[in-house]
Amino acid sequence: MDRLRAAFDEVVEIVKMAFNGEPKSPVEELLDQYLPLNEENIVSFSAKNRQAVAIPAFIMNDLASRTNNVVDCPYIQMRIWEILIDHQHNPNMMKKALNLLQYLIINGSPQVLKDCRQSSRSSFLTELAGDYNKYEYEQYEFSQQLDIGAGLTLAEVADCMTAV
């Protein structure tokens, strides 16, 4: 009877793990918290999610050091490029991803720079800079009419990265 109960408990644990999925690695948890893919976390302005505008410097430093890890680096790069490609309708997410990419190019492993120098990625960043230069310029002109002084920050970041 004890063997049957132990086998049944083991089956229950396996089913629970199947519903919850595999446990996430620490880098995946960081990326989910500070650079999420789902829209609910992006637009949330609750007290828990105040970092929705920018990634804190200590997290960027942690992610930069994790790019030296051969296991974590592909997760980080995959998340950045997924946001840059799939979330072009969301300028705030694009800005977060581009700021993180710029920080990783400067402070991360050489693998990040080598990845960005690929011709397809380099041309994508050049096109992205051109597209968002138009968008930011429209926002800049609109803000000049309102006299609030917004700048061309997203285009400048993308241009700096293509220059590297």
N, C-alpha and C positions, 0 to 999 in steps of 0.2 A: 504494500500500500504506500509506503514511503517513497519507493522508487517511482511509482505512478504519479504521486504528488510532486516530486522533484522534476519529473519530465514535463508535467503540466505547467509548473512554474517557469521552467525554461522556455516553453513554447509561448507563454504569456509575455515574457521579457523580449523574445524575438519579435513578436507582433508589435509590442510597444515601440521598439527601436525602428521597425519598418514604418510605422506611422509618423514618428518624429524625424526620420531621416538620419543620415550619418551625422555625427557630431562635427561641428565646424572647427576649422583651425583658428588660432588666434588672429591671423592676418585677415581671414574671411570675416570674423566678428568685427574687427576694426573697420574694414571696408563697408560692411553692412551698416555700421553705426554712423560713420562720417561721410561715406560716399555711396548712399543706397541707390538701388536701381528702381525700386517701386515708387510710384508717384505719391503714395500716402505719406511716406516719410519725408519726401522732398518739400511738400507744401505745409507740413506741420510746423506751427509756431508755438507749440506748447513750451512750458518751462523746461521740460525734459529735453527738448530738441532745439535749444537756442543756437547751436552751432550750425544751423541750416544755411547760414550765409557764407561761412568760411570754415576751413579745416584748421584747428588749432596748431600752432607751431610745433608743439611737442609730439603731436600725432604725425605731422609731416616728417619730422626728424626720425621718428620710429619707423615709418614706412620707408624712408630713405635707407636706413640701416638694414631693413629687411630685404631690400633689393639685392644685397650681397648674398642672400640665402637662395640657393638654386631652386628650392621648393616654393618659396613665397614670391619670388620675382615674377613668375608667369601669372599668378593670381592678381597681383597689383597691376601689371600692364594690361591684362585682359579686362579688368574692371574699367580702367581709364579709357581704353580704346572703345569698349562697348558703350560707354557714356558719350564719347565724342562722336561716334557713328550713329547711335540710335536715339539720342536725346537732343538732337539739334534744334528742336522746338523749344527747349528750356534753357535760356541763356544763363540762368544762375547755376545750373548744374554744369553747363559747359565751362563756365568760368572757374568753378571749383576744380573740375578735372584738368583744365589747362594750367591752373596755378600749381596743382600737385605735380603735373607732368614737368613743368618748368623747374620746380624744386628738385624733383628726382633727377633731371638731366644734370643739374648743377651739383647736387650733393649725393646722388645715388651711385649705384654701380655703373661701370662702363657699359654693361649690357643694355641699360636703358637708352643711353646715347646711341649705341649701335642699332638698336631697334628703331629709333626715330630717324636714323639716317637712311633707312631703306627707302627706295625710290617711291614706292606706293604711299608710305606714311608721310614722307616729306612733301609730296605733291598734295596729299590730303590736307596737311597743315597749311600749306600755301593757299589752297582754295578756301579753307576755313577762315583764314585771316582776311581774305578778300570779302567773303560773304558777311562776316561779322563786322568788318569795317563799315560796310554800308548800313547795317542794322544799328551799330553804335553811333554812327554819324547822324542818323535820323533821330535817335534818342538825344544826342547832343544838341541838335538844332531845336528839338522840342523843349529841352531843358533850358536853353538860352532864352527862349520866349518866356519861360516861367521864372527865369533867373535863379536856378538852383545849382548850376555849375557841374553837371555830370561830365565825365571825360571819356576818352576812347580806350578804356582799360583793357577790354577783352581783345580788341584788335592788336593793341600794343603787345600783349602777352603772346599771342599767336605769332606775330611778326618776329619777336625776339627769339622764339623757339625755332622758327624756320631759319633765322640767321645763324643759329648755332649749328 
